[in-house]
Amino acid sequence: MPSPLLFAPAFRHQKLGWLFVAIVAIMVYIATFAMAAEAALSSVSLSRNEGLANHLTIEIPPVEDESSTPQTERIKQAVAVLRATPGITNVRPLPEDETDRLMSPWISDPDLIKKLPLPSLIDAERATGSPLTASALEDRLHNVVSDARVDDHAAWLADLAQLVRSLAALAFLTIALTGFALVIAIGLICRAVMATERETIELLHVMGAPDVSIARHFQFQARRLAGPAALIGFLLAVASLGFLLFLLRHVVDISALQLMRWVGLAILVIAVPAAAMLAASLSARFSVLRLLQSFS
Amino acid sequence: MLLSFDQVSLHYGQSRPALVDVSFSLPEGGFYFLTGPSGAGKSSLLRMIYGAVRPTAGSVYIFGRDIAGLDRNELAAVRRQIGVIFQDFRLIPYLSALENAALPLRLLDKSEDYVVRHTTELLEWVGLGDKLHALPAALSGGEQQRVAIARAVVNKPRLLLADEPTGNIDDRNAVKLLHLIMELNKAGTAVLLATHQHHLVDSFKKPELRLDGGYLAPPDPRFRGEKAA
């Protein structure tokens, strides 16, 4: 079993232990942040995607010719067709007030909104797994309202998916680079410790210590330091994430994250410090094993 | 034979050879003094036995195996059967007497209970029962050397190499130390003890290997001890 004390002072020498703790904590902070951001973004966008993917918005353009069928009648006819269409489970014409409210972020003057020739909107919900397409529905609607348009948000969803994929790739690249930097930094710290402890290592070799046994002592010290360091980095990242969510509380709909996704997210995030501890420990072991080849 | 040197020579770079055509054998449980003036090649010869240096010519056989043919793991396994006592003790300054002496057992992955019990018994045997937790800096030279001996024999080695073990302690402690080593030898551990203190060699009736300028000299009639094989 490794002596808990062997090499410990060398890790304290010239504050190498503090350097080790700081590096692991910073790396865990960055990686946790990146992982949480990626996981949360994916979950939120997925929730929103699922919601949007089953919703269709039917636009009934306003009538310009007074002799044509009145707009209210056109809406009624469209609603009737929608309700009669297999695969449509819920139909709700949006009241004018709600349409106006949707425009209010862009046009502040309510009178101006009233004057604009805005289409009337109908929100329809498509049954999950229904083969009904937006264009097929549009064809059915044209029998009663020739200029009705159906939007299934496909373009928006495709853009969002692309954005999420790019951000996820960026997050994973950040995590990979952080891991790489962690391995390099721990290798350098181990090299410094080994230089300080050269005589002890030579003595252990004379006693018949195999390289793996010496490396195990370093691994033990690395794990001992990496544990609290990973916890510090993790807690700082969680606090930062909480603060960020607080700042973005009006922009990000956290309720879109369902319980199971919260659990999945938590597991992913907790995996970061655990992985960092493992990486620190293994990195110390393999760095030392490689460097020991230069000892007789 | 436990240890054999067969026409072993050692050169460090272009300088004068450290050892030239050295041949001798040490049987299981044997005891040799290795004598000679400073620079005679005693330390080089001992270092060669535990594989810290390789012979330039000739062969060193340890426990029946040519040391030149051992890989790192095999060499480590051989070293675990050899105890080494250094003149400068080489205790790890931040470990207590107990921790220092226990190191070889920890390398063998013995249980914590066994390590503590066995090492404590051994330190009591060398007279340091009341200094188990003392750091080397708090021990006298003689006490440090006894910790070094405890460390060298804690895993019951087949061969004990001692490089000027009495060089840094007074004569009274040197004699006590040699008595300890003799007891280990009686218990079956072969010993090769390098020293340049002739009066110690004269005090103990043991065979002697005498090195001079890298050459193993013929037996010196000054020494009354039994001569080497």
Boltz contact constraints between the chains, C-beta under 6 A:
constraints:
  - contact:
      token1: [A, 3]
      token2: [B, 106]
      max_distance: 6.0
  - contact:
      token1: [A, 5]
      token2: [B, 95]
      max_distance: 6.0
  - contact:
      token1: [A, 9]
      token2: [B, 94]
      max_distance: 6.0
  - contact:
      token1: [A, 200]
      token2: [B, 92]
      max_distance: 6.0
  - contact:
      token1: [A, 203]
      token2: [B, 90]
      max_distance: 6.0
  - contact:
      token1: [A, 206]
      token2: [B, 50]
      max_distance: 6.0
  - contact:
      token1: [A, 206]
      token2: [B, 84]
      max_distance: 6.0
  - contact:
      token1: [A, 207]
      token2: [B, 104]
      max_distance: 6.0
  - contact:
      token1: [A, 208]
      token2: [B, 76]
      max_distance: 6.0
  - contact:
      token1: [A, 208]
      token2: [B, 79]
      max_distance: 6.0
  - contact:
      token1: [A, 208]
      token2: [B, 80]
      max_distance: 6.0
  - contact:
      token1: [A, 209]
      token2: [B, 107]
      max_distance: 6.0
  - contact:
      token1: [A, 210]
      token2: [B, 73]
      max_distance: 6.0
  - contact:
      token1: [A, 210]
      token2: [B, 76]
      max_distance: 6.0
  - contact:
      token1: [A, 213]
      token2: [B, 107]
      max_distance: 6.0
  - contact:
      token1: [A, 296]
      token2: [B, 52]
      max_distance: 6.0
